[in-house]
Amino acid sequence: MFNFFLPRKPSLPAKIEFYKYDNLKFIRRLPVKTDNQKIVYLETLPNSDMANAQTILTNKNFDILGSHEYDMFDSLNLMDGCYMDVMPKHQKQGLGEILRLVSLIEMKENNLQKIKISSMAQALPFHTKYKFKPDFNFDVLAIKNILKEISEARNSVDNFAAVAKQMLNDINKNAFITSKHNYFKEVDSFILKYARANSRRWDNDKLQSQVPMVLTEKDVKHYASYYNKLFKKHEIDYRI
C-alpha cells in the first residue's frame, strides 16, 4: 500500500526568497547541504535576545543546530557580529561555514559595507579562513597586550615570539608611529600572519585576548570566487 504522505526531499539548490522587516531584508527558510551531505535548513529572522537579527540552522524537525546573532545598522552601513555558535554534536560539519556565508548574503542584500566582530581567541583561525582581518583601530592597550602574549608563546612556528618582543620594545621605547614604522597598521598584519601560520596547531599556542576583526565590502568582492565555491559546495543558489 502506498504512503502518499511521505515528505518530499527538497530539491537543491533552492531559490532564495527574501522578505522585509523594518527596512531590512531577511531570508525565508531554505534547505542547504552540510559537509557530510546532510540537508539542514537556514533562515534569518529579525530580533533576538542580543541583537536585531539572527540566523538559525535547524533540521527538518526545527531542532536548532546552530545560530548567529548580529546587528545590522543600515544607517551606518555596518553589520556588527555578536555571537555565533554550533551545538557541540553538530560541529565539524560545515555549519559554522554556512552561518558565515549567510552573513555575506545579508551584508550584500542590505547594502552594508562592513562586518565587524570581536573574535574569541579560539575562533581566530576560523574567521581568518573567511578573509576577516584584525583591526585594532588605534587601541593602544589591546595592541600591547596581544604583542605581549605572542612574545611569550613558546610553541609558535617561526620567529613570531621574537618579532613580537622586538615590536613591543620599540613601541615602548619610541612610539607607535616613527620614521620607520606605523605599528597601528603593522600589528594588524602581524596578527593575521601569526594566526594563519599557527592555525593547524592553534590549541598549542592560541591567544587569550579577543581580537577585533573586520571584513569589508571591498574584500568580499576581491574574494568573490572563493566564496562562490563555498556557496556551490553547500548548494546555496547565490553568487557574490
Number of C-alpha atoms within 10 A of each C-alpha: 3 5 6 7 6 7 7 7 8 11 10 15 17 14 12 14 12 14 12 10 9 6 9 17 20 22 19 15 17 20 26 24 22 19 14 9 12 12 19 19 21 23 21 25 18 19 13 14 8 12 17 14 21 26 24 23 26 18 14 11 8 11 11 16 20 21 21 23 25 24 19 22 14 15 7 10 14 19 25 17 21 17 16 16 15 20 11 9 8 12 13 13 16 17 24 21 20 23 24 17 20 22 21 21 17 19 23 15 14 19 15 20 18 20 22 20 22 19 22 15 15 14 15 26 22 17 20 19 13 16 20 23 24 25 22 18 13 12 11 13 9 16 20 17 14 20 24 17 17 22 20 16 18 11 13 20 13 11 10 21 21 14 15 23 17 14 21 23 15 15 18 11 9 10 13 19 12 11 5 6 14 13 21 17 16 12 22 19 14 16 22 19 15 19 23 15 16 18 18 10 13 19 10 13 18 22 20 13 16 16 23 20 22 23 22 18 15 11 15 21 12 13 13 14 13 14 20 16 12 17 22 14 14 23 18 22 14 17 13 15
